[in-house]
Amino acid sequence: MGLITISVVSHGHAVQVAHLLAQISALRTHTIAKVIVTVNIPERDKALSAPTCSYPQLPVHWVHNISPQGFGANHNAAFALCESDYFCVLNPDIALHSGCPNPFAALLAALLAAAVGLAYPVQVDAAGAPLDYERALPTPRAIGQRHGLTGLRSRAGPAAGPSPTGSAPEAVRLAGSASPVHWASGAFLMFKSEVFRSLGGFDERYFMYCEDVDICLRARLAGYQMARADATVVHHTQRRTLKSLQHLAWHMRSLWRLWHSQAYLQYKTQFLGGNN
């Protein structure tokens, strides 16, 4: 049996998913037990359907949802079908990088450390420029500064910083920065299955945004570390929050839930001395 079960969810990404599956199949690796592709909404061009898609060397399990589900619900349902030691969450708009022969092998290597519960690769855009795939805690003030909302202030006052003891909550730090990594993008995350199971998977009360932030914080609170693997992938991200009022509303609602969650408040207290 392969070591990894991969979960991919398509929201009308037929062409991208087909390309991604072809790339993974071309790796001809025996470490992948199966890829679970969840078709969350009907595909318009029929390019993504079990009868017409065939990928040598790659077992693909197809799930067609009766009604659309959220990010967390879809991947949790896929995990229920996972019988392997590692569970990988993979966006349909991810593509393998020509300079990285097998990112899955690199993530497996990173997860061999006993304390590491989840790992992720470096993400770049189509031109090869690094993306912000790993980030510090998304505090109200940090979000305000990121989007130029200088009037946004947290009730507690100052921005997040290192804990009074100076200890960093992660073994890795933001690339080119002294700031610690508090969470990594859910576009490509690999978990030890026992860790994902112990955390109860993604919190399905979030929708579309912050599921990855929440599970990373809960993993750290449970004593697990995150590891940046020696691997690079291409992420054709759309940045829909900046283009769609609906996505912006979903994002803000998820941030509001995050900021009032027990995991967020406990994380601030334990790792950041309560600052936000």
N, C-alpha and C positions, 0 to 999 in steps of 0.2 A: 504494500500500500504506500502511496506517496505521502510525503510529510505535510503538504500544504493543500488546504481548500481555499479557493479564491472566490470571492463574491463580487459580482459586477451588476449594477442596476442601470437599465436603459430607460431614459425618458425621451424616447424618440431619437436615440443616438445610434440607429441601426448601422450606418456606414462606419462610424468610429468603433463600435463594438466588434464588427466583423474584422476590421483591420487589426484591432488589439488581439483578438483571438488568433488570427493568423500569425501575428508576431510571437505570441506565447507558444503556439504549436511548433513554430520553426525552431524554438529552443531545443526541442527533442529531449527534454529533461524528464527524468523519472521521479523527481521530487514533488511534482504536482499531482495530487490525488484526483481532483476534479475542479472544474470551473462552474460555478452556479450563476447562470445569467437570468436575472429577473427582469422580465419585460413589464415595466410598471404601467405604461400606457400603450395602446395599440400603435404598431409601427405603420407608417403610411406607405412605404415602398416595398414592404414584404421582404426586404433584404435580411431581416433578422427573424428567422423562424426555424424551428428545429428540423423540419423536413428538408430545407434547402441549404442549410449550413453544415459543412463537414470539415473537421479539422483533424488531420492525421496526428497521432501521438497525443491527442488532447481529449480527455473525457469531458464533455460539456453536458450539464444538466440544465434543462430549460424550465423556467417557472413563468407562467403568464398570469398576472394578477387580474382578478375580476374587477377590482376597483383600485385606483392609485393609493399607494401607501407612502409614508415618509421615509427618509434616509435610514433612521434607526430601525424602524419596523421591518423594512426590507432586508437589511443586513442581519438583524436578529433572526428572522425567519430562515435565512440562508444558513446561519450558524446551527440551527436545529438539524440541518442535514449534514453537518460537518462531523466526520469521524476521524479526522487527522489531528496531528499534534499542534499544527499551526493554522491560523485563520487569517486570511489576507483580505482587506477591504480595498477595492480598487475602482476608481472612477472610470467611466466609459471614455472620458476625454484624455486619458493617459495614453502615451505611446512610449514604447521602449526606445532608448537612446542608442544610436549607432556605436557610441564609445563605451557602452556598458553591456557586455555580452549577456549577462544573466543577473538582473537585479534581485531576483528571488533568492538566489544562492547567497548573495551578499547580505540580505536581510536575515537569512537563516544563521549565517555566521555571527551576526551581531546579537542574535537572540540566544546564543549558546551560553552567554554569561548568566549566572544564576539569578542575579538581582534584576536583570533586564526583562521587562514584561512585554514591551512593544518596541518596534523599530520602524524606521521610515527612511526613504532615500532622499537625496537632493533632487529638487524639482527645478527645471529650467523651462523657459518658453521656447517657441519654435525657432527663435533666433539664437538660442543658447544663453540668454540672460537669466541669472538666478531669480527665482520667485521667492516670495515671503512664505515659505512652506513651514517654517518654524517661528514661533512668536512668544512674546512675553504675555503675561496675564492681561486680558482685555478689560481694563478698568474703565469706568465711566469717563474719567479724565483723559485716559489714553485714547479712547474712541473719539472724544471731542477734539483732541489735538490732531488725530489722524485725518479727520474730515474737516478740519478748520473751524470746528464749533467751539471757539474759545470761551463761550459763556457757559458751557456745560461743566458743572462742578459736582464732585461727590460730596455727600453729606459729611463724610469723614475727613475730607481735606486733601492731604498731599498725595502725590502720585506714588505708584508702587515702586519699591526699591528693594535692595537686599535686606535680609533679616538683620536684627540688631547684632547677631553673632557673626554676620558676614558669610554664613554658609549658603551655598547655592542649592536650590532644590533639584537641580539636574546635573548629571555628569557632563552633559554637553551644553554649549553656550551658543547664542545666536552668531551666525557666521560674521566675522569681522567686527564683533562687538563683545563687550565684557558682560552683557546682559544674559542671564540664564534663560534657557528654553523652558517654558511652562507647558506648552502644548504644541502639537504638530498637526498639519493638515490631514483631514480624513480622506483626501484624494488617494492616498496610498499609505496604508498602515498595515503592519503585520503583527499579530498578537500570538503569544503562546495561548493555545486553546484553553488551558486550565486557568489562565489569567482572565481571558474574556469571559469565561463561565463564572468565575468567582466574583467578577464585577457586575454580573447580571446583564452583560451586553450594553448596548446603547440605551440611554433613557429616551423612551418613545414619546415623552411629553414635549420634547423639543421637536421642531418641524423645520427641516431644511438647513438650519444653521445652529451652531454651538454644540451639536452632538459630539463632535470631536474634541472640543474644549473640555466639555464635562467629563468625558471618559478618561481623558489624559489627567485631569485633576484628581479624579477618583483613584486612578491607578497609582499616582504618586502618594496619595494619602494612605493607600493600602501597602505602601513600602516598595513599589516597583519603580524601576528607572526606565527612561526612554533612551534609545540609542539611534544616532544618525549613522546609517550604514554607508559603506564605501560603494555607493551606487548612484547613478543619475538617470532620471526619466524626464520625458517631455510632458508638460501639462498644458493642454490647449484650453486654458481657463477662459470663461466668458465674462466674469465679473458682473453677474446679473444684478447684484445689489445696486450697482451704479447706473443701471439702465432701466430697471423696472420698479415701479412704485410698489407692486405686490411683493416682490422679493425684498425690497427695503422694509416693508411692514413686517414680513416674516422674520427678517434679521433682527429688527428692533424688539420684536416680541420675544424672540429667543434670548437676546441679551438681557432683557428685563427679568426673564425667568432665571437665567444664569446668575445674575447679580443678587438674587434673593434666595438662591439655593443653599442648602446646608454644605454641599461640597465646596462651593466658592468661598463661603464665609469661613469654613474651617481651614481651607487652604491658605487664605490670607493670614489667618491667625498663626498657623503652624509654620509657614515658610516666609511670610513677609511681615511678621510682627503686627498684623492688623492694618497695615497701610493700604490705601487704594487710591 
